[in-house]
Amino acid sequence: MYRRLIGVLAAVVAAAGTLTPAATAAPGPRAACPEPGPGLLRCLTTYTPHAARSLADGPVGWGAGDLASAYRLPDQPGPDTVVGISIAYDAPNLEADLATYRAQFGLPPCTTANGCFRKVNQQGAAAPLPPSNFGWALESTLDVSMVSAACPSCRILVVEGNTPGFADLAETEDTAVRLGAKVVSNSYGAREGGAPLAYASHYQHPGVTVVASSGDSGFTAASYPAVLASTVAVGGTSLARDPDSPRGWAEWAWQYGGSGCSAYIAKPKWQKDTHCGKRTVADVAAVAESLAVYHADAGGWLPVDGTSASAPFVAGLYGRSGRAGTAQPADLYAHAAEFTDITAGNNDPAGAGKKCGGDYLCVAGPGYDAPTGVGVPNTLSGF
């Protein structure tokens, strides 16, 4: 496995060509949302500005068809489950950008007119919407695109908070549930602590599955709200085509995907790992690197990274499975054998696993590990 993975990585590097001085001088990936101040959450999207391509040039990065192939999604579109997106600020062009994404990848239209798409403020009204913000709008675009890729038939409900404050985003969660969401995706996070945990009850609703990104800072303090025992915490992976493997794909832990051992949340009964005495993040994972999205304000098609991609994708899979609402984090562990185990990679970018002493808390290996949880989707059976 490791030799094949090394070969795949070498092929990826070779396909990129030799870097020239001009290429190395180009700006690298940047966080869509800056590090927030106290009492605020941060969206977890990273993008590369100079990589944007026009509509005519077409997408760059993994598209909906690639994800369907990698995770063996069924041909049938599934039910029309309402998937809620909890987000801050307004994304003025969200419906138009989503239309471009879905048309590009052959997905059915999802519009306000046909009842598939709905965008409201944190009280649930269509107006007034909060002010716009570039970074959070890019996050919104990624969220609705990944839900679409995972569940083309799902209805999408976007609830926009006035700010990324703990209280405002907690209210978006409640509003999404009140308006019918059976699964709610949260692509943001903050270091766990007393202040955010005061809002934990807003991420626990009977009959609703709550999903959250595990973070984009590698192995570190656990991220809220992913750390909550009521939340499905989604880690990140990197993906590459591998024609020599039966699956046709290679996958390993994304080097920046979040994992951590809680300092606050008690160990759930359904979590059996032994080197963390409290809640361990993450529970499950999916690709979080080089996802294609269309965002007009960023110049068109561009590749984006982040567990803010893997979380809404998993939320969409819950919606497509028909078990959204009844499914909870414990069920993933009960059905661990139905996921593809990720056994390569780590999320310690600086030390290749030294930060955790080579332990499963930051290094992927057979069975449960914190960067990728029980594994990645293999059809919908595990959900």
Salt bridges, closest charged atoms under 4 A:
GLU35 OE1 - ARG42 NE 3.59
ASP66 OD1 - ARG241 NH2 2.56
ASP80 OD2 - ARG155 NE 3.83
ASP90 OD1 - LYS119 NZ 2.89
ASP97 OD2 - HIS295 ND1 3.29
ASP174 OD2 - HIS202 ND1 2.54
ASP174 OD1 - HIS205 NE2 3.06
ASP242 OD2 - ARG4 NE 2.76
GLU251 OE1 - ARG247 NH2 2.61
ASP273 OD1 - LYS267 NZ 2.57
ASP283 OD1 - ARG279 NH1 2.71
ASP359 OD1 - HIS275 ND1 2.49
